[in-house]
């Protein structure tokens, strides 16, 4: 779906940064909404969605158990 979103779990990205997570969330919301840059009247809900996806991504990455990871 979003080919520009990179894999953030180890070993592909050993230590993803907050910026990595936020960039992935932004790409996801852009793809789903169809807007690269939302209009002013949609900016707040767009930003809220990016925040929510970033938070969910952080929880996901924190909870993953990767077999064979050091």
DSSP file (Angstrom, degrees, kcal/mol; ACC not computed):
  #  RESIDUE AA STRUCTURE BP1 BP2  ACC     N-H-->O    O-->H-N    N-H-->O    O-->H-N    TCO  KAPPA ALPHA  PHI   PSI    X-CA   Y-CA   Z-CA
    1    1 A X              0   0    0      0, 0.0     2,-0.8     0, 0.0     3,-0.1   0.000 360.0 360.0 360.0 -62.4    0.0    0.0    0.0
    2    2 A X    >   +     0   0    0      1,-0.2     3,-1.7     3,-0.1    26,-0.1  -0.782 360.0 177.9-110.0  88.0    2.5    2.6    1.1
    3    3 A X  T 3  S+     0   0    0     -2,-0.8    -1,-0.2     1,-0.3     0, 0.0   0.724  76.2  61.9 -64.6 -21.5    5.7    1.6   -0.5
    4    4 A X  T 3  S+     0   0    0     -3,-0.1     2,-0.6    23,-0.1    -1,-0.3   0.544  80.6  95.9 -85.4  -4.9    7.6    4.7    0.9
    5    5 A X  S <  S-     0   0    0     -3,-1.7     2,-0.2    22,-0.1    -3,-0.1  -0.755  70.6-144.4 -84.8 123.3    7.0    3.6    4.5
    6    6 A X        -     0   0    0     -2,-0.6     2,-0.3    14,-0.1    -2,-0.1  -0.524  23.7 -96.0 -87.6 156.2   10.1    1.7    5.7
    7    7 A X        -     0   0    0     -2,-0.2    -1,-0.1     1,-0.1    17,-0.0  -0.520  35.5-171.4 -68.4 131.1   10.0   -1.3    8.0
    8    8 A X        +     0   0    0     -2,-0.3     8,-0.5     4,-0.1     2,-0.2   0.504  51.1  94.4-106.4  -6.1   10.7    0.0   11.5
    9    9 A X  S >> S-     0   0    0      1,-0.1     4,-1.4     6,-0.1     3,-0.8  -0.560  81.6 -61.3 -87.4 153.0   11.1   -3.3   13.5
   10   10 A X  T 34 S+     0   0    0      1,-0.3    -1,-0.1     2,-0.2    59,-0.1  -0.364 114.8  24.0 -62.5 150.1   14.5   -4.9   14.1
   11   11 A X  T >4 S+     0   0    0     -3,-0.1     3,-0.5    55,-0.0    -1,-0.3  -0.990 122.8  53.5 -88.0  -2.2   16.6   -6.0   12.4
   12   12 A X  T <4 S+     0   0    0     -3,-0.8     2,-0.4     1,-0.3    -2,-0.2   0.917 133.1  12.2 -57.9 -44.0   15.5   -3.8    9.5
   13   13 A X  T >< S-     0   0    0     -4,-1.4     3,-0.6     1,-0.1    -1,-0.3  -0.864  75.8-165.3-132.9  98.0   15.7   -0.7   11.7
   14   14 A X  T <  S+     0   0    0     -3,-0.5     2,-0.3    -2,-0.4    -4,-0.2   0.870  83.6  12.7 -55.1 -43.4   17.5   -1.6   14.9
   15   15 A X  T 3  S-     0   0    0     -6,-0.1    -1,-0.3    -4,-0.1    -6,-0.1  -0.708  78.7-158.1-137.4  84.5   16.5    1.6   16.8
   16   16 A X    <   -     0   0    0     -3,-0.6     2,-0.1    -8,-0.5    -8,-0.1  -0.382  16.2-137.9 -65.0 138.7   13.7    3.5   15.1
   17   17 A X     >  -     0   0    0      1,-0.1     4,-2.1    -2,-0.1     5,-0.2  -0.414  24.2-105.9 -89.6 168.9   13.6    7.1   16.2
   18   18 A X  H  > S+     0   0    0      1,-0.2     4,-2.6     2,-0.2     5,-0.2   0.874 124.2  55.4 -59.5 -37.1   10.5    9.2   17.0
   19   19 A X  H  > S+     0   0    0      2,-0.2     4,-2.4     1,-0.2    -1,-0.2   0.883 105.6  51.3 -64.2 -38.6   11.1   11.0   13.6
   20   20 A X  H  > S+     0   0    0      2,-0.2     4,-2.0     1,-0.2    -2,-0.2   0.930 112.4  45.8 -61.7 -46.1   11.1    7.6   11.8
   21   21 A X  H  X S+     0   0    0     -4,-2.1     4,-2.3     1,-0.2    -2,-0.2   0.913 113.5  48.7 -64.8 -44.2    7.8    6.7   13.5
   22   22 A X  H  X S+     0   0    0     -4,-2.6     4,-2.6     2,-0.2    -1,-0.2   0.889 109.7  52.2 -65.3 -39.7    6.2   10.1   12.8
   23   23 A X  H  X S+     0   0    0     -4,-2.4     4,-2.3     2,-0.2    -1,-0.2   0.909 110.9  47.7 -63.7 -41.5    7.3   10.0    9.1
   24   24 A X  H  X S+     0   0    0     -4,-2.0     4,-2.3     2,-0.2    -2,-0.2   0.913 112.2  49.6 -64.8 -42.5    5.7    6.6    8.7
   25   25 A X  H  X S+     0   0    0     -4,-2.3     4,-2.6     2,-0.2     5,-0.2   0.910 110.5  50.3 -62.4 -42.8    2.5    7.8   10.3
   26   26 A X  H  X S+     0   0    0     -4,-2.6     4,-2.5     1,-0.2    -2,-0.2   0.920 110.3  49.4 -62.4 -44.5    2.4   10.9    8.1
   27   27 A X  H  X S+     0   0    0     -4,-2.3     4,-2.3     2,-0.2    -1,-0.2   0.905 111.4  50.0 -61.6 -41.4    2.9    8.7    5.0
   28   28 A X  H  X S+     0   0    0     -4,-2.3     4,-2.8     2,-0.2     5,-0.2   0.942 112.0  46.1 -62.7 -48.7    0.1    6.4    6.1
   29   29 A X  H  X S+     0   0    0     -4,-2.6     4,-2.6     1,-0.2     6,-0.4   0.888 111.7  52.4 -64.3 -38.9   -2.4    9.3    6.8
   30   30 A X  H  X>S+     0   0    0     -4,-2.5     4,-2.0    -5,-0.2     5,-0.5   0.928 112.5  45.6 -59.6 -44.6   -1.5   10.9    3.5
   31   31 A X  H  <5S+     0   0    0     -4,-2.3    -2,-0.2     2,-0.2    -1,-0.2   0.940 116.1  43.9 -65.4 -48.4   -2.2    7.7    1.6
   32   32 A X  H  <5S+     0   0    0     -4,-2.8    -2,-0.2     1,-0.2    -1,-0.2   0.892 120.0  41.0 -66.1 -40.7   -5.4    6.9    3.4
   33   33 A X  H  <5S-     0   0    0     -4,-2.6    -1,-0.2    -5,-0.2    -2,-0.2   0.771  99.2-132.6 -79.9 -25.4   -6.8   10.5    3.2
   34   34 A X  T  <5S+     0   0    0     -4,-2.0     2,-0.5    -5,-0.3    -3,-0.2   0.559  70.2 114.7  82.2   7.6   -5.6   11.1   -0.4
   35   35 A X      < -     0   0    0     -5,-0.5    -1,-0.2    -6,-0.4     3,-0.2  -0.949  46.1-172.7-115.5 126.7   -4.2   14.5    0.7
   36   36 A X  S    S+     0   0    0     -2,-0.5     2,-0.4     1,-0.4    -1,-0.2   0.903  94.3  11.8 -75.5 -45.2   -0.4   15.2    0.6
   37   37 A X  S    S-     0   0    0     -7,-0.1    -1,-0.4     0, 0.0     6,-0.1  -0.975  90.0-136.3-131.3 117.2   -1.2   18.5    2.4
   38   38 A X        -     0   0    0     -2,-0.4     5,-0.1    -3,-0.2    -4,-0.0  -0.311  25.1-100.7 -73.7 156.6   -4.7   19.0    3.8
   39   39 A X    >>  -     0   0    0      1,-0.1     3,-2.0     3,-0.1     4,-0.8  -0.303  41.0-101.4 -66.2 159.7   -6.7   22.1    3.4
   40   40 A X  G >4 S+     0   0    0      1,-0.3     3,-0.8     2,-0.2     4,-0.5   0.853 123.0  56.7 -54.2 -38.6   -6.8   24.4    6.4
   41   41 A X  G 34 S+     0   0    0      1,-0.2    -1,-0.3     2,-0.1     4,-0.2   0.624 113.6  40.5 -73.5 -10.3  -10.2   23.2    7.5
   42   42 A X  G <> S+     0   0    0     -3,-2.0     4,-2.2     2,-0.1    -1,-0.2   0.421  88.2  95.4-109.9  -2.6   -8.9   19.6    7.6
   43   43 A X  H <X S+     0   0    0     -4,-0.8     4,-2.8    -3,-0.8     5,-0.2   0.890  81.9  51.0 -59.6 -44.0   -5.5   20.3    9.2
   44   44 A X  H  > S+     0   0    0     -4,-0.5     4,-2.3     1,-0.2    -1,-0.2   0.935 113.6  42.9 -63.0 -47.5   -6.5   19.6   12.8
   45   45 A X  H  > S+     0   0    0      2,-0.2     4,-2.0     1,-0.2    -1,-0.2   0.855 113.7  53.3 -69.0 -33.2   -8.1   16.2   12.1
   46   46 A X  H  X S+     0   0    0     -4,-2.2     4,-2.2     2,-0.2    -2,-0.2   0.941 110.9  46.0 -62.9 -48.8   -5.2   15.3    9.8
   47   47 A X  H  X S+     0   0    0     -4,-2.8     4,-2.3     1,-0.2    -2,-0.2   0.880 110.9  52.9 -63.2 -39.3   -2.7   16.1   12.6
   48   48 A X  H  X S+     0   0    0     -4,-2.3     4,-2.4    -5,-0.2    -1,-0.2   0.895 108.8  50.3 -62.7 -39.8   -4.7   14.2   15.1
   49   49 A X  H  X S+     0   0    0     -4,-2.0     4,-2.7     2,-0.2     5,-0.2   0.916 109.1  50.5 -65.5 -42.9   -4.7   11.2   12.8
   50   50 A X  H  X S+     0   0    0     -4,-2.2     4,-2.4     1,-0.2    -2,-0.2   0.926 111.9  48.5 -60.6 -44.1   -0.9   11.4   12.4
   51   51 A X  H  X S+     0   0    0     -4,-2.3     4,-2.4     2,-0.2    -2,-0.2   0.919 112.2  48.6 -61.0 -44.4   -0.5   11.5   16.2
   52   52 A X  H  X S+     0   0    0     -4,-2.4     4,-2.4     2,-0.2    -2,-0.2   0.908 112.9  46.8 -64.7 -42.9   -2.8    8.6   16.7
   53   53 A X  H  X S+     0   0    0     -4,-2.7     4,-2.4     2,-0.2    -1,-0.2   0.897 111.9  51.2 -66.8 -39.7   -1.1    6.4   14.1
   54   54 A X  H  X S+     0   0    0     -4,-2.4     4,-2.3    -5,-0.2    -2,-0.2   0.919 111.2  48.0 -63.4 -42.7    2.3    7.4   15.6
   55   55 A X  H  X S+     0   0    0     -4,-2.4     4,-2.2     2,-0.2    -2,-0.2   0.919 112.2  48.6 -64.0 -43.5    1.2    6.4   19.1
   56   56 A X  H  X S+     0   0    0     -4,-2.4     4,-2.4     1,-0.2    -1,-0.2   0.885 110.9  51.8 -63.3 -38.0   -0.2    3.1   17.8
   57   57 A X  H  X S+     0   0    0     -4,-2.4     4,-2.9     2,-0.2     5,-0.2   0.909 107.9  51.0 -65.3 -42.8    3.0    2.4   16.0
   58   58 A X  H  X S+     0   0    0     -4,-2.3     4,-2.3     2,-0.2    -2,-0.2   0.920 111.8  47.7 -60.2 -43.9    5.1    3.1   19.1
   59   59 A X  H  X S+     0   0    0     -4,-2.2     4,-1.7     2,-0.2    -2,-0.2   0.911 112.4  49.8 -63.7 -42.2    2.9    0.6   21.1
   60   60 A X  H  X S+     0   0    0     -4,-2.4     4,-1.3     1,-0.2     3,-0.3   0.953 112.4  45.8 -61.2 -50.5    3.2   -2.0   18.3
   61   61 A X  H  < S+     0   0    0     -4,-2.9     3,-0.3     1,-0.2    -1,-0.2   0.876 112.1  52.1 -62.6 -37.9    7.0   -1.7   18.1
   62   62 A X  H  < S+     0   0    0     -4,-2.3    -1,-0.2    -5,-0.2    -2,-0.2   0.814 113.7  44.1 -67.4 -30.0    7.3   -1.9   21.9
   63   63 A X  H  < S+     0   0    0     -4,-1.7    -1,-0.2    -3,-0.3    -2,-0.2   0.605  87.8 108.3 -93.2 -12.3    5.2   -5.0   22.1
   64   64 A X     <  -     0   0    0     -4,-1.3     2,-0.6    -3,-0.3    -3,-0.0  -0.392  53.0-155.3 -68.6 140.1    6.7   -7.0   19.2
   65   65 A X        -     0   0    0     -2,-0.1     2,-0.7     2,-0.0    -2,-0.0  -0.972  10.3-160.3-113.8 115.4    8.8  -10.0   20.0
   66   66 A X    >   -     0   0    0     -2,-0.6     3,-1.8     2,-0.0     2,-0.1  -0.855  15.7-131.6-101.8 116.2   11.2  -10.6   17.1
   67   67 A X  T 3  S+     0   0    0     -2,-0.7     3,-0.1     1,-0.3    -2,-0.0  -0.399  90.6  17.2 -66.4 137.9   12.6  -14.2   17.0
   68   68 A X  T 3  S+     0   0    0      1,-0.3    -1,-0.3    -2,-0.1     2,-0.2   0.430  90.9 137.3  81.9  -0.6   16.3  -14.3   16.6
   69   69 A X    <         0   0    0     -3,-1.8    -1,-0.3     1,-0.1   -59,-0.0  -0.529 360.0 360.0 -77.0 146.2   16.8  -10.7   17.6
   70   70 A X              0   0    0     -2,-0.2    -1,-0.1    -3,-0.1    -3,-0.0   0.443 360.0 360.0 -88.3 360.0   19.7   -9.9   19.9
